[in-house]
Amino acid sequence: MKWLREYEFYTGEKKKSGSISVTELSGDDMLQMVLRRKFDVPKDDKIGQNTLGSIFDIGMRNVAAQSSILSMSRVKKVLDNGWILSGEGDLCDDEQKIIYDVKLTKIYALEQFRKNPNNHQYTKQLNYYRLLYGKEDYNLFLMWFLKDQTEAKLDHPREALVTTEVPKLDEKELLKYAIERTSELEVQLDVDVSKDAKCSDVWGGNRCKFYCDVKEVCPYAKSKGYANQMEALRW
């Protein structure tokens, strides 16, 4: 258990203007990415969703170590504009040629994925892993562990684990998007974010209210009254 006690959670290269993670590139708003690099973000003393997910991943990797499925290490790729894209997938089965990503989440997230899987952030995320690891012919799967599958409001019980296949995206388009996004970020770092700050405010404001890790320094969150609202640990 020594490795578990000494495990260090990856928190991203938030102060490096020339580095970006797959998770950040795939799902974050431009304002979030700018704020991480411009300000010291206050640390929340609660266990947040990201940490819970990381703890869950540790357990999954330990289980996978007993089989042919292997955990994946962090890899990096230098983009044509000089930015470094890095990522760490969850699990890989080289025998079946499958990359898995594990999500500890809620039914709402799964439903959103099913509505438009080709344009979902998790689809981008897994496809970037496929690109970074050079496993272009591997299939991609999400393993959804649903925290709220037994809530009384549901019409019928659901399984705690749902596995969905993820569509493959064009690699040239992925690289093009990464270069465009990081080049835009480079420009936005010189913009005064205190003026006319805008955010996509997805999930009806719930991401901004409960899950964003930069809202304490975000002028948009403050204008909406979200800045001091912290998520309670809900299971």
Backbone hydrogen bonds in HBPLUS format (Angstrom, degrees):
<---DONOR---> <-ACCEPTOR-->    atom                        ^
c    i                          cat <-CA-CA->   ^        H-A-AA   ^      H-
h    n   atom  resd res      DA  || num        DHA   H-A  angle D-A-AA Bond
n    s   type  num  typ     dist DA aas  dist angle  dist       angle   num
A0004-LEU N   A0001-MET O   3.03 MM   3  5.26 127.1  2.32 102.0 115.6     1
A0005-ARG N   A0001-MET O   3.17 MM   4  6.56 157.5  2.22 156.3 161.8     2
A0006-GLU N   A0002-LYS O   3.12 MM   4  6.33 148.4  2.23 148.5 157.0     3
A0007-TYR N   A0004-LEU O   3.28 MM   3  5.11 163.4  2.31 100.0 104.7     4
A0016-LYS N   A0013-GLU O   3.21 MM   3  5.64 162.3  2.25 112.8 118.3     5
A0019-SER N   A0016-LYS O   3.39 MM   3  5.56 167.5  2.40 112.7 111.9     6
A0084-ILE N   A0018-GLY O   2.77 MM  66  6.16 160.0  1.80 151.8 157.8     7
A0020-ILE N   A0084-ILE O   2.90 MM  64  6.24 154.5  1.96 173.9 172.1     8
A0086-SER N   A0020-ILE O   3.06 MM  66  6.45 154.9  2.13 149.6 156.8     9
A0025-LEU N   A0021-SER O   2.92 MM   4  6.11 168.5  1.93 155.0 158.4    10
A0022-VAL N   A0086-SER O   2.77 MM  64  5.96 137.2  1.95 163.4 169.8    11
A0026-SER N   A0022-VAL O   2.88 MM   4  5.93 154.7  1.95 149.6 156.2    12
A0027-GLY N   A0023-THR O   3.14 MM   4  6.13 152.2  2.22 145.5 151.2    13
A0028-ASP N   A0024-GLU O   3.04 MM   4  5.13 157.7  2.09 137.3 141.7    14
A0032-GLN N   A0029-ASP O   3.07 MM   3  5.28 120.0  2.44 101.4 115.7    15
A0033-MET N   A0029-ASP O   3.21 MM   4  6.61 158.7  2.25 154.1 159.2    16
A0034-VAL N   A0030-MET O   3.01 MM   4  6.28 155.4  2.07 152.4 159.2    17
A0035-LEU N   A0031-LEU O   2.98 MM   4  6.12 169.6  1.99 153.6 156.2    18
A0036-ARG N   A0032-GLN O   3.11 MM   4  6.31 155.5  2.17 150.0 155.7    19
A0037-ARG N   A0034-VAL O   3.07 MM   3  5.42 128.7  2.34 104.0 117.0    20
A0038-LYS N   A0034-VAL O   3.06 MM   4  6.26 127.9  2.34 143.9 158.9    21
A0038-LYS N   A0035-LEU O   3.24 MM   3  5.04 137.1  2.43  92.6 104.4    22
A0039-PHE N   A0035-LEU O   3.04 MM   4  5.84 155.9  2.10 153.0 154.5    23
A0052-LEU N   A0048-GLY O   3.02 MM   4  6.30 160.8  2.06 153.1 159.2    24
A0053-GLY N   A0049-GLN O   2.89 MM   4  6.08 159.5  1.93 150.8 156.1    25
A0054-SER N   A0050-ASN O   3.02 MM   4  6.28 149.5  2.12 140.8 149.0    26
A0055-ILE N   A0051-THR O   2.92 MM   4  6.20 159.8  1.96 154.1 158.8    27
A0056-PHE N   A0052-LEU O   2.96 MM   4  6.18 159.1  2.01 149.4 155.4    28
A0057-ASP N   A0053-GLY O   2.90 MM   4  6.13 150.9  1.98 143.2 151.4    29
A0058-ILE N   A0054-SER O   3.04 MM   4  6.35 148.7  2.14 146.0 153.5    30
A0059-GLY N   A0055-ILE O   3.30 MM   4  6.71 157.6  2.36 147.8 151.9    31
A0060-MET N   A0056-PHE O   3.03 MM   4  6.37 157.9  2.08 150.4 156.8    32
A0061-ARG N   A0057-ASP O   2.86 MM   4  6.08 157.4  1.91 153.4 159.2    33
A0062-ASN N   A0058-ILE O   3.03 MM   4  6.25 150.6  2.11 146.5 154.4    34
A0063-VAL N   A0059-GLY O   3.08 MM   4  6.37 154.1  2.15 147.9 154.3    35
A0064-ALA N   A0060-MET O   2.86 MM   4  6.10 160.8  1.90 148.9 154.9    36
A0065-ALA N   A0061-ARG O   2.93 MM   4  6.07 137.5  2.12 140.0 150.3    37
A0066-GLN N   A0063-VAL O   3.07 MM   3  5.71 159.9  2.12 115.0 121.1    38
A0067-SER N   A0064-ALA O   2.92 MM   3  5.37 165.0  1.94 119.9 122.7    39
A0070-LEU N   A0092-CYS O   2.82 MM  22  5.23 169.4  1.83 153.4 150.2    40
A0092-CYS N   A0070-LEU O   2.76 MM  22  5.23 149.5  1.85 150.7 161.0    41
A0075-VAL N   A0087-GLY O   2.93 MM  12  5.70 160.6  1.97 163.1 164.4    42
A0087-GLY N   A0075-VAL O   3.02 MM  12  5.70 153.2  2.10 156.4 163.8    43
A0077-LYS N   A0085-LEU O   2.81 MM   8  5.24 144.9  1.93 147.5 159.2    44
A0085-LEU N   A0077-LYS O   2.82 MM   8  5.24 170.8  1.83 163.2 160.4    45
A0079-LEU N   A0083-TRP O   2.78 MM   4  5.38 169.8  1.79 172.9 173.1    46
A0082-GLY N   A0079-LEU O   2.95 MM   3  5.34 162.3  1.98 118.3 120.9    47
A0091-LEU N   A0100-TYR O   3.19 MM   9  5.04 179.3  2.19 142.7 142.5    48
A0100-TYR N   A0091-LEU O   2.80 MM   9  5.04 168.2  1.82 144.5 148.5    49
A0093-ASP N   A0098-ILE O   2.82 MM   5  5.15 169.8  1.83 159.5 163.1    50
A0097-LYS N   A0093-ASP O   2.77 MM   4  5.59 117.4  2.17 136.9 155.1    51
A0098-ILE N   A0093-ASP O   3.01 MM   5  5.15 155.9  2.07 136.8 144.6    52
A0139-ASN N   A0097-LYS O   2.91 MM  42  6.31 162.0  1.95 153.8 148.9    53
A0099-ILE N   A0139-ASN O   2.89 MM  40  6.31 160.0  1.93 164.1 169.5    54
A0141-PHE N   A0099-ILE O   2.98 MM  42  6.34 159.7  2.02 162.9 164.8    55
A0101-ASP N   A0141-PHE O   3.03 MM  40  6.56 143.7  2.17 152.9 163.6    56
A0143-MET N   A0101-ASP O   2.92 MM  42  6.16 164.0  1.94 156.0 158.1    57
A0103-LYS N   A0143-MET O   2.88 MM  40  6.09 170.3  1.89 159.6 158.9    58
A0145-PHE N   A0103-LYS O   2.83 MM  42  6.07 174.5  1.84 167.8 169.7    59
A0105-THR N   A0145-PHE O   3.03 MM  40  6.20 151.1  2.12 147.9 157.1    60
A0147-LYS N   A0105-THR O   2.83 MM  42  6.01 170.3  1.84 171.4 170.7    61
A0109-ALA N   A0106-LYS O   3.05 MM   3  5.70 128.1  2.33 115.3 126.0    62
A0111-GLU N   A0107-ILE O   2.93 MM   4  6.22 160.1  1.97 158.1 163.9    63
A0112-GLN N   A0108-TYR O   2.96 MM   4  6.22 153.0  2.04 149.5 156.7    64
A0113-PHE N   A0109-ALA O   3.07 MM   4  6.33 151.8  2.15 144.2 151.6    65
A0114-ARG N   A0110-LEU O   3.02 MM   4  6.30 160.0  2.06 151.1 155.9    66
A0115-LYS N   A0111-GLU O   3.16 MM   4  6.36 137.5  2.35 140.7 150.9    67
A0116-ASN N   A0113-PHE O   3.22 MM   3  5.65 129.6  2.49 106.2 117.2    68
A0119-ASN N   A0116-ASN O   3.23 MM   3  5.83 150.2  2.33 114.9 122.2    69
A0120-HIS N   A0117-PRO O   3.46 MM   3  5.18 169.3  2.47 104.8 103.6    70
A0123-THR N   A0120-HIS O   3.09 MM   3  5.27 125.7  2.40 100.4 114.1    71
A0124-LYS N   A0120-HIS O   3.16 MM   4  6.58 158.1  2.21 152.6 158.1    72
A0125-GLN N   A0121-GLN O   2.89 MM   4  6.10 161.1  1.93 146.9 152.7    73
A0126-LEU N   A0122-TYR O   3.01 MM   4  6.19 167.6  2.03 148.9 150.3    74
A0127-ASN N   A0123-THR O   3.08 MM   4  6.19 157.8  2.13 146.1 152.7    75
A0128-TYR N   A0124-LYS O   2.89 MM   4  6.13 146.7  2.00 152.2 161.3    76
A0129-TYR N   A0125-GLN O   3.14 MM   4  6.50 148.6  2.25 143.7 152.1    77
A0130-ARG N   A0126-LEU O   3.01 MM   4  6.35 156.7  2.07 146.4 152.5    78
A0131-LEU N   A0127-ASN O   3.04 MM   4  6.28 147.3  2.15 139.0 147.5    79
A0132-LEU N   A0128-TYR O   2.79 MM   4  6.00 167.9  1.81 155.2 158.2    80
A0133-TYR N   A0129-TYR O   2.93 MM   4  6.00 165.8  1.95 157.2 159.7    81
A0135-LYS N   A0130-ARG O   3.01 MM   5  5.15 149.9  2.10 152.5 158.3    82
A0134-GLY N   A0131-LEU O   3.19 MM   3  5.18 153.5  2.26 100.9 108.8    83
A0138-TYR N   A0135-LYS O   3.07 MM   3  5.52 166.4  2.09 118.8 122.1    84
A0166-VAL N   A0140-LEU O   2.84 MM  26  5.21 167.2  1.86 141.1 139.8    85
A0142-LEU N   A0164-THR O   2.85 MM  22  5.33 164.3  1.87 161.0 164.7    86
A0164-THR N   A0142-LEU O   2.97 MM  22  5.33 158.0  2.02 149.6 156.7    87
A0144-TRP N   A0162-VAL O   2.73 MM  18  5.05 169.1  1.74 166.2 162.3    88
A0162-VAL N   A0144-TRP O   2.91 MM  18  5.05 157.5  1.96 142.4 149.9    89
A0146-LEU N   A0160-ALA O   2.80 MM  14  5.14 157.5  1.85 151.8 156.0    90
A0151-GLU N   A0148-ASP O   3.37 MM   3  5.52 171.9  2.38 111.5 112.3    91
A0154-LEU N   A0151-GLU O   3.15 MM   3  5.97 167.5  2.17 123.5 127.3    92
A0174-LEU N   A0170-ASP O   3.04 MM   4  6.36 149.1  2.14 146.5 155.7    93
A0175-LEU N   A0171-GLU O   3.01 MM   4  6.27 162.4  2.04 151.9 155.1    94
A0176-LYS N   A0172-LYS O   2.92 MM   4  6.07 154.9  1.98 142.9 150.7    95
A0177-TYR N   A0173-GLU O   2.88 MM   4  6.03 159.8  1.92 146.2 151.2    96
A0178-ALA N   A0174-LEU O   2.98 MM   4  6.21 159.0  2.02 146.8 152.6    97
A0179-ILE N   A0175-LEU O   2.99 MM   4  6.18 159.6  2.03 150.1 154.7    98
A0180-GLU N   A0176-LYS O   2.94 MM   4  6.12 165.1  1.96 151.9 156.5    99
A0181-ARG N   A0177-TYR O   2.85 MM   4  5.92 163.4  1.88 152.4 157.3   100
A0182-THR N   A0178-ALA O   3.02 MM   4  6.08 166.7  2.04 146.0 149.8   101
A0183-SER N   A0179-ILE O   2.93 MM   4  5.91 152.8  2.01 144.3 152.3   102
A0184-GLU N   A0180-GLU O   2.96 MM   4  6.10 152.0  2.04 142.3 149.8   103
A0185-LEU N   A0181-ARG O   2.95 MM   4  6.20 152.0  2.03 142.3 150.6   104
A0186-GLU N   A0182-THR O   2.96 MM   4  6.19 150.0  2.05 141.9 149.2   105
A0187-VAL N   A0183-SER O   3.27 MM   4  6.61 149.3  2.37 139.9 146.7   106
A0187-VAL N   A0184-GLU O   3.11 MM   3  5.18 119.0  2.50  96.0 110.3   107
A0188-GLN N   A0184-GLU O   2.91 MM   4  6.20 163.1  1.94 154.2 159.1   108
A0189-LEU N   A0185-LEU O   3.04 MM   4  6.16 133.9  2.26 147.6 157.3   109
A0190-ASP N   A0187-VAL O   3.10 MM   3  5.86 162.5  2.13 120.1 125.1   110
A0191-VAL N   A0188-GLN O   3.04 MM   3  5.04 164.1  2.07 106.7 111.0   111
A0195-LYS N   A0192-ASP O   3.38 MM   3  6.12 171.0  2.39 117.6 120.2   112
A0205-GLY N   A0202-VAL O   3.25 MM   3  5.73 146.4  2.37 108.6 116.6   113
A0206-ASN N   A0203-TRP O   3.10 MM   3  5.37 164.8  2.12 113.5 115.5   114
A0209-LYS N   A0205-GLY O   2.87 MM   4  6.10 153.8  1.94 150.1 158.4   115
A0210-PHE N   A0206-ASN O   2.88 MM   4  5.78 171.4  1.89 147.8 150.6   116
A0211-TYR N   A0207-ARG O   2.93 MM   4  4.79 142.2  2.07 120.8 132.5   117
A0212-CYS N   A0207-ARG O   2.87 MM   5  5.83 130.2  2.12 173.5 162.2   118
A0217-VAL N   A0214-VAL O   3.10 MM   3  5.81 158.5  2.15 119.9 125.8   119
A0218-CYS N   A0215-LYS O   3.17 MM   3  4.67 164.4  2.19  97.6 102.0   120
A0222-LYS N   A0218-CYS O   3.05 MM   4  6.28 156.7  2.11 148.7 155.6   121
A0223-SER N   A0219-PRO O   2.98 MM   4  6.08 149.3  2.08 137.2 145.0   122
A0224-LYS N   A0220-TYR O   3.11 MM   4  6.40 135.5  2.32 143.2 154.9   123
A0224-LYS N   A0221-ALA O   3.22 MM   3  5.14 131.7  2.47  92.8 105.4   124
A0226-TYR N   A0221-ALA O   2.80 MM   5  4.96 155.4  1.86 155.6 151.2   125
A0225-GLY N   A0222-LYS O   3.15 MM   3  4.98 150.1  2.24  96.0 105.1   126
A0229-GLN N   A0226-TYR O   3.09 MM   3  5.49 168.6  2.10 121.6 124.7   127
